[in-house]
Amino acid sequence: MDDVEQTPVHEDEYDPADLEPSPVQEEYAPVIFAQDTIAHVISVDLLSGKEDRENVLRARELGKGVLTAPFPLLKTNRLGVILTFAVYKRDLPPNGTPVERIQATAGYLGGVFDIESLVEKLLQQLASKRTILVNVYDTTNITHPISMYGSNMSTDGLHHISALNFGDPFRKHEMHCRFKQKPPWPWVAITTSIGILVIALLMGQIFHATMNRIAKVEDDYHQMMELKKRAEAADVAKSQFLATVSHEIRTPMNGVLGMLQMLMDTDLDETQQDYVRTARDSGKALVSLMNEVLDQAKIESGKLELEAVCFDLRAILDDVLSLFSGKSQEKGVELAVYISDKVPKILVGDPGRFRQIITNLMGNSIKFTEKGHIFVTVHLVEEVVESMEAETELPSSGTLSGLPVANRRRSWEGFRIFSQEGSATSLSSSSSDLINLIVSVEDTGQGIPFESQSRVFTPFMQVGSSITRTHGGTGIGLSISKCLVHLMKGEIGFVSLPQIGSTFTFTAVFTTGCSGLNDQKSQQINNQPNSISSEFQGMRALLVDPTPIRAQVTKYHIQRLGVHVEVIRDLNDIKVGNTIINMVFIELEVWHKDSGLSTLIVSELNGTNCKVTPKVFLLSKAISSTRINFSASGVTSPFVIMKPLRASMLAASLQRAMGGGGNRGNYRNGEVHALSLSNLLRGRKVLVVDDNRVNLRVAAGALKKYGADVVIAERGKEAISLLTPPHHFDACFMDIQMPEMDGFEATKRIRDVELSINNRLQRGDLSLEAYENVSIWHVPILAMTADVIQATNEECLKCGMDGYVSKPFEAEQVYTEVSRFFHAESNEDYWEESSD
């Protein structure tokens, strides 16, 4: 009940006579009020009312508290309820029956509750501020709920309904709660909305930035394409510039070198010959330098291509040895080449580029080596993979000159071919026609300082300024060699020790099967004369050399002539008997070691009773030492063979010593090609077209030297007139760059004229007799070009030319091209003319 404001029922306001009497019934439930303010009220019977009676009886049967329906309290507008509990005489079990509960009932305890006052007290205890509006309903009759507390005014805001349990399972109550004031701000929703807005703005910014980036990338792409076009145009201009510069430099150099060569063919004393030779060598060095620069330019532009023609690897290395033989003899440096017997004789690849690599490596070695040796070895990669020792065919101890060398195995440590995967690849290639070579160039020179080894293959880089001043060079030879090795699907590496020497090693992949090539250049090797005579087949020779590796190398070269060689270490081991010995080779250092014994051995060999008197040959690496020793020997000097050994030179020396035709085999480097070229050109009528009179004189003089009948022309139109069928020209050498009409246009017109006449002859429109019974007219036209750019060579073939020769003329190159069209005349007639 409300303690703050009590409304007592006074006696004068209470008249029992005015109350309705209780009906007659078996049981009554009079009420005794415990509250002092209404304690005098005694005539209330709760069993007289229907609803009160049901509640009291239900409380007695259930043993639980029972609520009445809300009713208005006396003297107030508030609603209240009565909570009634049965009081029993004894304790009953929880599962007692209703009959047991009725029999044990002693009375009832009830309480009247003011709902509004009760709820307000609870709200005051729960919160310090009344911020919530509460309505309590009796929902026993769900269709007509009774409002027990609260106003019916609706307010905006959140609304929550909760069920109330007063302990009476029969009656149901609900509490509706609402905010009295406006609900608080929905910060989560606001934050979420702001976050979404921020994300949307960020996405918009990202999209905008992306579009700007795409637009910028497109602009950059267009700009890059424009720069690419400019770069390509600049590259073309660069190539054209190089071609022009090459032509402009080579044209006067062709005249200089050509005239110097013609001057050397005249009667000159030894001093004059030396002057002319020096001038010619200087001119060739200039041309070689220009070739290196052009090669570097072609490598940078990616236009360097390799040929695929047949070539003799051993002949290539012999030619390179001949190139450096003079310098090695002047320095007294041992220069040697050894090729494994497992390497095929004929390979398919680019011999010119392979020769260029070997020349660059050997050129560096001969430049920086003052004593000791330079040793070139060639093996199959499979040999090294199997034994991990490059000198498979050589002794494993010692060196060529006895001086220490850098370990060549370290020069290929980084090669992929020797890794686990690479080894499997190389071994598997042995079943196909691929030939994987490994080439080493070993020297005992001054070596490369460790701090300079990282830039050895960098273009235009030298080891040091002092090296450049002392030895010269451009510093691009090794860079070009590395690029060429990569084009040959190989690798290159080196090892170098200062004051000990250097060893450069590279691999290169070639093929076999030369017969399968249809290129005319591939057939040249079959047309070349064999410079190695077969007359020494089956002969026997002794070789005296205490150094195992050097003896093995010398034996290799002698055996190339078909001679059986026996190696001994000392002169005392020579046995003079009935065994047929055709020749004895003695190292010069063995001869110098004991001159008396050497003289005795020579005398015994010359006076032997054997069927064949053996010839004695001394092997020397330096000219000076040979001259000094023989002047004091007092006996007939043996024949001296100057190193480095190569098959053609060795055969020529043996022929001279054994009386095989005087100077028939005494060829200088390149003379074999010169003699063969004479056989090809003798009696041939050749037209030379060039607007430069000096070049005309040089070309005409060179061709006349080889026996050709030369006719000259200075203009392309004149050449067209002379080469219009019928004519008697066997070939034409035509310059490319000429005024009025260049060589390309002149060749096209000549080919058009030939094609027209050939078609008319085949149709019968023209008489074969009028055209000397030749049904197909095609005169070989070779371009005389000072350009070595690949595009120029391709243009030559495209316009109908049959080949090209670079200025200045070299006998070997001219022979290579001419041999494709002409066949050599009988060699015997030429030998007879030469001997006369």
Secondary structure, 3 states (H helix, E strand, C coil): CCCCCCCCCCHHHCCHHHCCCCCCCCCCCECCCCCHHHCCCCCCECCCCHHHHHHHHHHHHHCCCEECCCEECCCCCCEEEEEEEEEECCCCCCCCCHHHHHHHEEEEEEEEEEHHHHHHHHHHHHCCCCCEEEEEEECCCCCCCEEEECCCCCCCCCEEEEEECCCCCCCCEEEEEEECCCCCCCHHHHHHHHHHHHHHHHHHHHHHHHHHHHHHHHHHHHHHHHHHHHHHHHHHHHHHHHHHHHHHHHHHHHHHHHHHHHHHCCCCCHHHHHHHHHHHHHHHHHHHHHHHHHHHHHHHHCCCCCCCEEEEHHHHHHHHHHHHHHHHHHHCCEEEEEECCCCCCEEEECHHHHHHHHHHHHHHHHHHCCCCEEEEEEEEHHHHHHHCCCCCCCCCCCCCCCCCCCCHHHHHCCCHHHCHHHHHHHHHHHHCCEEEEEEEEEECCCCCCHHHHHHCCCCCCCCCHHHHHHHCCCCCHHHHHHHHHHHCCCCEEEEEECCCEEEEEEEEEEECCHHHCCCHHHHHHHHCCCCCCCCCCCCEEEEECCCHHHHHHHHHHHHCCCCEEEEECCHHHCCCCCCCCCEEEEEHHHHHHCHHHHHHHHHHHHCCCCCCCCEEEEEECCHHHHHHHHCCCCCCCCEEEECCCCHHHHHHHHHHHCCCCCCCCCCCCCHHHHHHHHHHHCCCEEEEECCCHHHHHHHHHHHHHCCCEEEEECCHHHHHHHCCCCCCCCEEEEECCCCCCCHHHHHHHHHHHHHHHHHHHHHCCCCCHHHCCCCCCCCCEEEEECCCCHHHHHHHHHCCCCEEEECCCCHHHHHHHHCCCCCCCCHHHHHHHHHC
